[in-house]
Amino acid sequence: MSSRGPQASRSLWLATASEASFPALDGEREVDVAVVGGGVTGLTIGLLLKRAGVRVAVLERGTVAGGATGLTTAKVSALQGVMYSEIASIRGSDAAAGYAQASLAAVERMEALVREEAIDCAWERTPAYTYAADDEQVGAVHREAAAARAAGLTVSETRETPLPFAVSGAVRLDDQAQFHPVRYARAVAAAVDGDGSFVFEDTAVAGVHEGAPCQVWTLDGQTVTARDVVIATNYALLDRGLFFARMEAARSYCIAARIRGSLPEGMLITAGEPTRSVRSFRDGDDAWLLVGGEGHVTGSNEAQPERYARLEAFARRHFDVTDVPYRWSTQDGMPTDKTPYIGRYTPLSSHLFVASGFQKWGMTGATIAAELLRDRLTGQDNAYAGVFDPNRVTVRSAPKLAKVTAWVAGHLVGDRLRPAQAGSADDVPRGEARVVRAGLGKVGVYRDDDGRAHAVSLRCTHLGCLLHFNAAERSWDCPCHGSRFDVDGQVLAGPAVQPLARREAP
């Protein structure tokens, strides 16, 4: 079990997969395409490009599939909550139809990769449902069914679901899939590595120069030279595309519970709040129920352990739970117009590309990105390029963009005016953190269960927002753009690339 990814010890997927084993970049490399990010997105891009005769280097800050890929619920579905009604209302019916057809194609492409690479990842076809948890959500279900049909999906409406309780209504799409994401991604990584292509772990990218050729450099001074570069990190790490201003970072939570009795045959998610996402997983003699939800904006004060307790209470209320050994959280980039960013990094980019903003549906999003960028980088047309163009202008997303901007501005100013929470590090209880006054500034102090104080600068190394402590995951999170750091200041999630400065505990 890997310990290098965030919350690795708590994820069912990371706990039940073989260890990855790829070297760190040592020295210089020259390839055709450098891909930054060793999750399912970057690895699938790497594999499809390698199959097209392109020499690829995939660069991963931690361990392959140890980030968002290892912390997902791993649903592979073109039915995605209430996505189609949202996209249609903001971007129109053509965009919703393009998103639907690209998502359907992604399900088929993933199954083909499982077959072609003989990947043992518990791939299983199963129906997907968006259901009304109460009467207030019935309208959202009807709207989603209509929008999904208009987008070309063969959905049906029903009140019958595999849940052990009655629902007020649901929309169903058959023949979708679920799987083990880490086993899948690490098998894809093994297929990328070799024959002139590379996968590098423990290789933290610090920056990219777009030129002819491009150069990618790491925190420890190594470089990769490439004709083209793809940024396939969960949250785009280069500021030049201003993606941090066009996406909201959101956290959500998941538990894996062993249960007795039958598992629900299907993947399900509510049409409204509070979100409850349900799927099953069989591994040997163990029958696992995964329950996700409880999302909130990254860096908010809502990051509390009670989030997990609510998910566990839901599982125990409806299923015969024996124990809950795994719990984890993840982070997603949420574009203001509800569509991922896949394509040129900026309007002027010729050799720099991005794949980001998959808003909690990263398995299909990753595969859409891989096919679209494979086509672009090999000179082929892609029917969905316009749908996902990162440089699009969406007028109807302006109110959401204004709300996100106001949130960031409020924290940039307001957090600096708030008083410290403790007079000194001695006032910080074990297992907790406080903002402590240090001279004219503030320091973040966490005291571990052994009593040792960990003190870091509170200034996010991205754009200088002051960090908030995440009590659910024991991390320092940025409320402005979603960067996350462990209690010793190491980066857990971007767009930040530099660690926090260590401080003496005041």
Secondary structure, DSSP 8 states (H G I E B T S, - for coil): ---SSTTGGG-HHHHTS---------SEEEEEEEEE--SHHHHHHHHHHHHTT--EEEE-SSSTT-SGGGGS--EE-S--TTHHHHHHHHH-HHHHHHHHHHHHHHHHHHHHHHHHTT--S--EEEEEEEE-SSGGGHHHHHHHHHHHHHTT---EEES--SSSS--S-EEEEEEEEE--HHHHHHHHHHHHSBTTBEEESS--EEEEE-SSSEEEEETTS-EEEEEEEEE-SSS---GGG-GGGTEEEEEEEEEEEEEES---SSEEEESSSS-EEEEEEEETTEEEEEEEEEEEETTSTT--THHHHHHHHHHHHHSEEEEEEEEEEEEEEEETTSS-EEEESSTT-SSEEEEE--TT-HHHHHHHHHHHHHHHHTT---TTTTTT-TT---GGGHHHHHHHHHHHHHHHHHHHHS--SBSSGGG--TTEEEEEEETTEEEEEEE-TTS-EEEEE-B-TTT--B-EEETTTTEEE-TTT--EE-TTS-EEESS--S---B----
